[in-house]
Amino acid sequence: MMGRLPHPADPAMAERHFDRWRDALAAAGLPLPEHGQALLAAIFGNSPYLSQLATRHPALVERFLTEGADRPFEHLLAEVASLPLELDRAGVCKRLRIAKQQGALLIALADLTASWPIEQVTMALSLLADTAIRSCCRWLLHKAHVEGDLALDDPRDPERGSGLLVLGMGKLGAFELNYSSDVDLIVFYDEERVRYQGRRSPQEFFVALARNLAQILDDRTADGYVFRVDLRLRPDPGSTPAALSLLAAETYYEGFGQNWERAAMIKARPVAGDPVAGARFADFIKSFIWRKHLDFAAIQDIHSIKRQINAHRGGGEVAIRGHNVKLGRGGIREIEFFVQTQQLIWGGRQPYLRVRGTLEGLAALASAEHITKEAAQDLSEVYRALRSLEHRLQMVDDRQTHSLPADDKGLEAIACFMAEPDAATFAAKTEALFRRVERRYADLFEDAPPLAGPGNLVFTGEEADPDTLATLTSMGFKGADTVVRQIRGWHHGRIRATRSARAREMLTELTPRLLQALADTSEPDAAFLRFDTLLGGLPAGVQLFALFANNPSLIDLLAEIIGNAPHLAETLTANPALLEDVLTGEFFDPLPPREALVESLAQQLTESDDTEEVLDDSRRWVNERKFRVGVQTLQGRLPAPSIGGHLSDLADATLEALQNEVENDFARQHGRLPGDGMAVVALGKLGGREMTVSSDLDLIMVYDLPDEDVLSDGPKPLDGMTYSGRLAQRFLNALTARTAEGTLYTTDLRLRPSGNKGPIATSLDAFDRYQAQAAWTAPGW
């Protein structure tokens, strides 16, 4: 079958390549073919890469022209599959690279002539990759056996019993590989089946094997490369080795697996290694991917995976110049997510939806009536057309590109390669394809709530999305890489707050709003790091995330606090539950008068069972009110002159209530002394009623005793000086000790008559003498 062939976009380039082609035929002793000139012109005038392959392998081109692609391709796969195990590394690398050249050329010829439909093209690319990966693994395992590192059941069948498992992910897993695609691989090993006898650990051995596999396939030599390899779809690649045990993988997916990883695993399949290990993993992963029951948060998280990408594009912005055929609006990725999100939602209860391929998935969803047959047919047509366009873009120079040219000359060239008469016609047809996907995708998620955001904010996967980095930078974050890395860490459950699936799912919805709020602060990067610290200190995150979800204004308040009020941020980090107080009706009212505060704290402390609870309850009570005043100050709700008074009343009430508690507790052991007891005198900011949220307390403690030799009347009596000194010390400890609820106030006693030295409490007589004889007045008073 010969489809409509493109004309040469560059006739001069075509003529140069025809000259080289004729030279190559002569060198190989081959005659000029009688037919196929139009096909050769299409290659030579549009694709430098294919032109180079054709002149390197003229006999293969001639064979295609005489018998088509099927038999030559089957023969090529058989040669790769039977790669001799005794070859050295250089020999393996060379043979695999030559096979890749020949396979790429055959597949392109079949594609350009429409001899194969797009499904067969992607299948052939995937089978070529499968066979190369498997042959490479067989060679590596055999080599390890020969060198004494592994004991294999059968050295001629190295994979059997080896414990190795290589998963093909993404397009490779679904037999949908594109023309210049990476191959996404995950390398596991089954410790129960591995018989390792080398000097290293089994993990070190398989990590080295994974790296060797990637290098053999990926490294560029004089013969090119086989396939670019990406190992970053393994569990939490930022903190895990290149190869993982199956036990570690199962532990990860059971505890920390995310919905985007569930979506990725739909396409996963073993492409090399031990069949028994592959079957074990396949059996396990079913329960991770396919849930029979999904709660609302899980469905929202699934929807948000793709809605994050499109949050900023809004109504229907579809470009042509520079548009990304894969990731852009209306592109291939939208069709894939259209299928995968519905599979995740319904596949747990409907096993016939558990298919890997995109076209298979569309058909299955239509059969189950989750989408209309018209929608399935429409998206299938567009998918095939966009995949063909993607292949043409990549065939030009074997570049892993998905973007249309941004200039007139480039658009004219790709239009010609697509066999369109001109760029305008090509642009109109291509835009229509994007629009069709856009409409179908909008219909699918029309009932899903909008995921507000200023641009691309994608934190799934392991590769930093360039558009996300650009969005964060435009928002004002200088360290966009750091933001992306930390958020991915949250989603991998590296902090306690996000170790539950529900917490991660809720966080996905909140992230865009949260980032926008942080970006609106004076120092977005510092605010983000403070929030990261706050989140890292939480024992769990669901409660806080639910609070945000139900009260979105709290996100703005939190950002304002951690972005513009470092002291309040520290308080909040130590006690995130303070945010709940914001929801009370009285939070934004001024504090009540001093007398009411004294009564409130006294009442609070009557419920404390022991001294430890007194300390905790007093700190909790005070910090809540200091936080309340701090927030009111930050938001300009309090007149400036009244702030010091409110905070001073709070300190006064705290000193009074806590002094009463300490004295009563002290009296139970040592009784009381005659006289007026101990007075606490405030100086500095508190004395002048000018307290701030961060002010310390300048205090002097003075006691009055009619006779210092008198003893207290308790079970363990003390003389007056000892009693007063110990009571003062206990009171000071009650004020300054750090407990689980933090601290009350920093206290400064250096203004007492003895300064830094001497007793903490001073007798009234000594204080009078000091004031009369030794005290000094500061200059200017």
SVG drawing of the C-alpha trace seen along z (x, -y; Angstrom):
<svg xmlns="http://www.w3.org/2000/svg" viewBox="-23 -65 58 90">
<polyline fill="none" stroke="black" stroke-width="0.4" points="0.0,0.0 1.5,-3.4 -0.1,-6.4 0.1,-10.0 3.9,-10.7 5.2,-14.2 7.1,-16.3 10.6,-17.4 10.5,-20.6 14.1,-21.3 14.8,-20.1 18.4,-21.1 18.9,-18.9 17.1,-16.1 19.5,-16.3 22.5,-16.2 21.2,-13.1 20.3,-11.4 24.0,-11.8 25.1,-10.2 22.5,-7.5 23.8,-6.6 27.4,-6.5 26.2,-4.2 24.6,-1.8 27.7,-1.7 29.9,-1.0 27.5,1.9 27.4,3.2 23.7,2.6 21.8,1.4 19.6,-1.6 16.0,-0.5 13.5,-0.8 10.8,-2.3 10.6,-4.1 11.9,-7.5 9.0,-9.4 9.6,-7.7 13.3,-8.5 12.6,-12.1 10.2,-12.3 13.0,-11.1 15.9,-13.0 14.0,-16.3 12.5,-16.3 14.6,-14.3 18.4,-14.5 18.2,-11.6 16.4,-9.2 18.6,-10.2 21.6,-9.2 20.1,-5.9 19.1,-5.2 22.6,-5.8 24.1,-3.6 21.7,-0.7 20.8,-0.8 20.2,2.9 17.5,2.6 15.8,-0.1 15.9,2.0 14.5,5.0 11.6,2.8 10.9,1.6 10.6,5.2 8.9,7.0 7.6,4.5 8.4,4.1 6.9,7.1 9.4,9.9 12.5,7.7 11.3,6.5 10.6,10.0 14.0,11.0 15.6,8.0 13.8,8.8 14.9,12.4 18.6,11.3 18.4,9.0 16.7,11.7 19.5,14.2 22.4,11.9 25.3,14.2 25.9,14.3 29.6,14.7 30.1,11.2 32.1,8.6 30.5,5.3 31.7,3.5 30.2,6.1 26.9,6.0 26.8,2.2 27.6,2.2 25.1,4.9 22.3,3.2 23.0,-0.2 23.1,1.2 19.8,3.0 18.3,-0.2 19.3,-2.1 17.8,0.6 14.6,0.8 14.2,-2.9 14.6,-3.0 12.2,-0.2 9.5,-1.6 9.8,-5.0 9.5,-3.6 6.4,-1.7 5.0,-4.8 5.6,-7.2 4.1,-4.9 1.1,-4.1 2.0,-0.4 1.4,-0.2 -1.3,-2.0 -0.1,-4.1 -0.9,-1.3 1.4,1.1 4.1,-1.6 4.1,-2.2 3.9,1.6 7.0,2.1 9.0,-0.6 8.0,1.0 8.9,4.5 12.3,3.3 12.9,1.7 11.6,4.8 13.9,7.1 16.9,4.9 16.3,4.5 15.8,8.2 18.9,9.2 20.9,6.7 19.6,8.1 20.3,11.7 23.9,10.7 24.4,8.9 23.0,11.8 25.1,14.4 28.2,12.2 27.5,12.1 27.2,15.9 30.5,16.4 32.2,14.0 30.8,15.9 28.5,13.2 25.2,15.1 24.2,18.7 21.7,19.2 19.4,22.1 20.4,22.3 23.2,20.0 21.8,20.4 18.4,19.0 19.8,16.4 16.5,14.7 14.9,17.8 15.4,17.9 17.5,14.8 15.2,12.7 15.6,9.7 12.5,7.8 12.6,4.9 9.3,3.1 8.4,1.1 6.5,-2.0 4.6,-4.7 4.5,-4.3 6.8,-1.3 4.5,0.5 1.5,-0.2 3.2,0.7 2.8,-3.0 6.4,-4.1 7.0,-7.1 9.7,-7.5 12.4,-9.1 11.0,-8.2 12.8,-7.5 12.1,-4.1 10.9,-4.4 12.2,-1.5 11.9,-0.3 14.4,2.3 13.4,4.6 14.8,7.8 13.2,10.6 15.5,11.4 13.7,14.7 14.8,15.9 18.2,14.3 21.2,16.6 23.9,14.0 27.4,15.1 29.6,12.1 31.4,9.8 28.8,7.0 25.3,7.0 22.4,8.1 21.2,4.5 24.6,3.2 24.8,5.8 21.4,5.0 22.0,1.3 25.2,1.8 23.3,4.0 20.6,1.3 23.3,-1.3 25.0,0.9 21.8,1.6 21.1,-2.1 24.6,-2.8 24.7,-0.1 21.4,-1.3 21.8,-5.0 25.5,-5.9 26.3,-7.5 29.1,-5.9 30.1,-6.2 27.1,-4.1 24.7,-6.3 22.6,-5.0 19.9,-2.3 17.3,-4.0 17.5,-6.8 16.7,-5.3 14.9,-7.0 14.9,-5.2 13.1,-7.9 9.6,-6.4 10.8,-4.0 9.4,-4.7 10.7,-8.0 13.8,-8.2 15.1,-11.2 16.0,-8.9 16.1,-5.4 18.8,-3.5 18.5,-2.6 17.3,0.9 14.9,1.9 13.9,5.1 10.3,6.2 9.7,6.1 10.8,2.5 8.7,1.6 5.6,3.3 6.1,1.5 6.3,-1.8 3.3,-1.3 1.2,-0.1 2.1,-3.0 3.1,-6.0 1.9,-5.3 0.2,-8.2 -2.6,-8.4 -0.3,-9.6 1.8,-6.4 -1.4,-4.3 -2.1,-5.9 1.4,-5.2 1.2,-1.6 -1.8,-1.0 0.6,-0.8 3.4,1.1 4.4,4.6 7.5,6.8 9.7,6.4 12.7,8.5 13.8,10.7 12.5,13.6 8.9,14.5 8.2,15.7 9.3,12.4 7.2,10.5 4.1,12.6 4.6,11.9 4.8,8.1 1.9,8.1 -0.3,9.9 0.7,7.4 0.3,4.2 -3.3,5.0 -4.6,4.1 -2.6,0.8 -3.9,-0.3 -7.5,0.9 -9.5,-0.2 -13.0,1.1 -14.1,-2.0 -12.9,-5.5 -13.7,-8.4 -14.4,-11.9 -10.8,-13.1 -9.3,-10.3 -11.5,-11.2 -10.6,-14.9 -6.9,-14.0 -7.2,-11.9 -9.0,-14.8 -6.5,-17.4 -3.6,-15.4 -4.4,-16.8 -6.4,-19.9 -3.2,-21.3 -1.6,-21.3 -4.4,-23.3 -5.4,-25.6 -4.1,-28.7 -5.1,-28.2 -8.8,-28.8 -11.3,-29.1 -9.7,-27.7 -6.3,-29.0 -4.8,-26.7 -1.6,-27.8 0.0,-26.4 3.4,-28.0 5.5,-26.3 2.6,-24.3 3.4,-21.1 1.6,-18.3 2.1,-16.0 1.7,-18.3 -0.1,-21.3 -3.8,-22.1 -5.7,-19.6 -2.6,-17.4 -1.9,-13.7 -1.4,-13.8 -5.0,-15.0 -6.3,-12.0 -4.2,-9.7 -5.3,-11.3 -8.9,-11.3 -8.6,-7.5 -6.5,-6.9 -8.5,-9.0 -11.7,-7.2 -9.9,-3.8 -8.8,-4.6 -12.3,-5.7 -14.1,-2.7 -11.6,0.0 -11.7,1.3 -15.2,2.5 -15.0,3.2 -12.0,5.4 -12.6,5.1 -11.4,1.5 -7.9,2.6 -6.2,2.3 -2.9,0.6 -3.4,-1.1 -5.0,-4.4 -7.1,-3.3 -8.1,-0.1 -9.1,-2.2 -11.3,-4.5 -13.1,-1.5 -13.5,0.1 -14.9,-3.1 -17.4,-3.4 -18.5,0.2 -19.1,-0.4 -21.0,-3.6 -18.8,-5.8 -18.2,-7.8 -20.2,-7.9 -19.2,-5.9 -19.0,-9.3 -16.5,-10.6 -14.4,-7.4 -14.4,-7.5 -13.6,-11.2 -10.7,-11.0 -9.3,-7.8 -9.2,-9.6 -7.4,-12.6 -5.0,-10.4 -3.9,-8.6 -3.5,-11.9 -1.5,-13.6 0.7,-10.5 1.5,-10.6 2.4,-14.3 4.5,-13.6 6.5,-11.0 7.1,-13.4 8.4,-16.0 10.9,-13.5 11.8,-11.8 13.4,-15.1 16.5,-14.9 15.8,-12.0 15.1,-14.6 12.9,-13.9 10.7,-16.9 6.9,-17.3 6.7,-21.0 5.6,-22.5 8.1,-24.9 7.6,-28.5 8.7,-30.1 7.2,-30.3 9.9,-28.3 9.7,-25.5 5.9,-25.3 6.1,-25.2 8.6,-22.3 6.6,-20.2 3.4,-20.9 5.2,-19.5 6.4,-16.5 2.8,-15.9 1.9,-15.9 -0.2,-19.1 -0.3,-21.6 0.8,-24.6 1.3,-25.8 -2.1,-27.5 -4.0,-24.3 -1.8,-22.3 -2.3,-24.9 -6.1,-24.9 -6.3,-21.1 -4.0,-20.8 -5.8,-23.4 -9.1,-21.6 -7.6,-18.5 -6.6,-20.3 -10.0,-21.9 -11.7,-18.5 -9.7,-17.1 -10.2,-20.3 -14.0,-20.0 -14.1,-16.4 -11.8,-16.9 -13.9,-19.8 -17.0,-17.6 -15.3,-15.0 -14.4,-17.3 -17.3,-19.7 -18.6,-18.7 -15.1,-18.8 -14.5,-22.0 -11.9,-24.4 -8.4,-24.1 -7.5,-27.7 -3.9,-28.6 -1.8,-31.1 -0.2,-28.6 1.2,-25.2 1.7,-23.7 2.5,-20.1 4.3,-18.1 3.6,-14.6 6.3,-12.4 10.0,-13.0 11.0,-15.4 10.6,-19.1 8.0,-20.4 9.6,-23.4 6.3,-25.2 5.9,-24.8 9.3,-26.2 8.5,-29.2 5.1,-29.7 6.7,-29.6 9.4,-32.1 6.8,-34.4 4.9,-34.2 8.0,-35.6 9.8,-32.5 13.5,-32.7 14.2,-29.1 11.6,-27.4 13.7,-24.2 13.6,-24.1 9.8,-24.6 9.2,-21.8 11.6,-19.4 10.1,-20.0 6.5,-19.6 7.4,-16.4 8.9,-15.3 5.5,-16.0 3.8,-13.9 6.3,-11.0 5.3,-11.0 8.8,-12.1 7.1,-14.0 4.7,-12.7 1.9,-15.1 1.7,-13.5 2.2,-9.9 -1.5,-9.0 -3.0,-8.8 -5.9,-11.0 -3.5,-13.8 -1.7,-13.7 -4.9,-13.8 -6.2,-16.8 -2.9,-18.5 -3.0,-18.2 -6.1,-20.4 -4.8,-22.9 -1.3,-23.4 -2.2,-26.1 -4.1,-28.3 -1.4,-27.9 1.4,-28.8 -0.5,-31.8 -1.0,-33.0 2.7,-32.5 3.7,-34.3 1.7,-37.4 3.9,-37.8 7.0,-40.1 9.5,-37.2 7.8,-34.2 10.8,-31.9 11.2,-32.5 7.5,-32.1 7.5,-28.8 10.4,-27.5 8.6,-28.5 5.5,-26.7 7.6,-23.7 9.0,-23.8 5.5,-24.1 4.3,-21.1 7.3,-19.1 6.6,-19.5 3.0,-18.2 2.2,-14.7 -0.5,-14.4 -1.8,-16.6 -5.4,-15.7 -6.8,-17.9 -5.0,-21.0 -5.7,-20.3 -9.4,-19.8 -9.4,-23.0 -8.0,-24.8 -10.4,-23.0 -13.4,-24.1 -12.1,-27.6 -10.0,-28.8 -9.4,-32.2 -7.3,-30.5 -4.7,-29.9 -4.4,-33.6 -4.1,-34.3 -1.5,-31.6 0.6,-33.0 0.3,-36.5 1.6,-35.3 4.5,-33.2 5.4,-35.6 5.3,-38.9 5.5,-38.1 8.4,-35.7 7.7,-35.7 4.1,-34.8 5.2,-32.1 7.5,-30.6 4.5,-30.5 2.3,-28.9 5.0,-26.4 5.2,-25.3 1.4,-25.0 -0.4,-24.8 -3.7,-24.2 -3.8,-27.9 -5.2,-28.3 -8.4,-26.7 -8.9,-29.6 -9.3,-31.9 -12.6,-30.2 -14.1,-31.2 -16.4,-34.2 -14.4,-36.2 -11.0,-35.8 -10.9,-39.2 -12.5,-41.0 -10.1,-43.0 -9.0,-41.2 -11.3,-41.7 -10.1,-43.9 -7.4,-42.8 -9.9,-41.6 -11.7,-39.4 -8.4,-37.9 -7.3,-37.1 -10.6,-35.4 -10.4,-33.5 -6.9,-32.1 -7.7,-31.3 -10.8,-29.3 -8.6,-27.5 -6.0,-26.6 -8.7,-25.1 -9.1,-22.3 -5.3,-21.5 -4.6,-18.3 -1.0,-19.0 1.9,-21.4 2.9,-20.1 -0.6,-20.7 -0.7,-24.2 2.5,-25.0 1.1,-23.6 -2.4,-25.1 -1.0,-28.5 1.2,-28.5 -1.5,-27.4 -3.9,-30.0 -1.3,-32.8 0.0,-31.8 -3.5,-31.7 -4.1,-35.3 -0.7,-36.6 -1.3,-35.0 -4.7,-36.6 -3.3,-40.1 -0.4,-39.5 -2.8,-38.6 -5.0,-41.6 -2.0,-43.8 -0.7,-42.3 -4.0,-43.0 -4.4,-46.5 -7.5,-45.6 -6.1,-47.2 -5.3,-50.9 -1.6,-51.2 -1.8,-52.9 -3.9,-50.1 -1.7,-47.1 0.8,-47.6 -2.1,-47.9 -3.7,-44.7 -0.5,-42.7 0.4,-44.3 -3.0,-43.3 -2.3,-39.8 1.1,-39.7 -0.4,-41.2 -3.1,-38.6 -0.6,-35.8 1.7,-37.0 -1.2,-37.3 -2.8,-34.0 0.4,-32.1 1.7,-33.7 -1.4,-32.5 -1.0,-29.0 2.7,-28.8 2.1,-30.2 -0.7,-27.8 1.3,-24.8 4.3,-25.9 2.2,-26.4 0.9,-22.8 4.5,-21.7 6.0,-24.6 3.0,-26.5 3.0,-30.3 4.8,-33.2 3.3,-36.0 3.4,-39.4 2.3,-40.7 4.1,-38.1 5.9,-38.6 5.2,-41.4 6.2,-41.2 7.2,-44.6 7.2,-45.2 9.6,-47.6 10.5,-48.3 7.9,-47.6 5.5,-45.9 5.9,-48.6 5.2,-51.3 2.3,-49.2 4.2,-49.2 4.5,-45.4 4.9,-43.8 4.3,-40.2 8.1,-39.5 8.8,-41.6 10.4,-40.1 9.5,-40.9 11.7,-43.1 10.8,-42.1 11.8,-42.6 10.5,-40.4 10.2,-42.0 9.1,-40.3 8.1,-41.8 8.8,-39.9 8.3,-41.3 11.0,-38.9 13.4,-37.0 14.0,-34.4 10.3,-33.3 9.5,-29.9 6.7,-29.0 3.8,-27.0 3.8,-24.1 4.8,-20.4 8.3,-21.3 8.9,-24.8 11.5,-27.2 13.0,-30.4 11.9,-33.6 14.8,-34.3 15.0,-30.7 11.2,-30.5 11.1,-33.7 14.1,-32.8 12.7,-29.3 9.3,-30.7 10.7,-33.3 12.8,-30.7 9.8,-28.5 7.7,-31.4 10.5,-32.3 10.7,-28.6 7.0,-28.6 7.3,-31.7 10.4,-30.6 10.4,-26.8 9.9,-25.3 7.2,-22.6 5.5,-20.8 3.4,-23.9 6.4,-26.2 7.3,-29.1 5.4,-32.0 7.8,-34.9 11.5,-35.5 12.2,-37.1 15.0,-39.6 15.8,-40.2 19.0,-42.3 17.2,-45.4 17.0,-44.1 19.3,-45.7 21.8,-42.8 21.9,-42.8 23.0,-39.5 24.3,-38.3 22.7,-37.8 19.3,-36.5 16.4,-36.5 14.0,-38.1 14.9,-41.1 13.5,-42.1 11.5,-45.3 13.9,-46.8 17.0,-46.0 15.1,-47.5 14.4,-50.7 18.0,-51.0 19.2,-50.5 16.9,-53.1 17.9,-55.6 21.6,-55.0 22.8,-53.3 20.4,-53.6 21.3,-55.9 19.3,-57.9 20.0,-57.5 21.3,-60.8 18.6,-62.8 15.9,-61.7"/>
</svg>
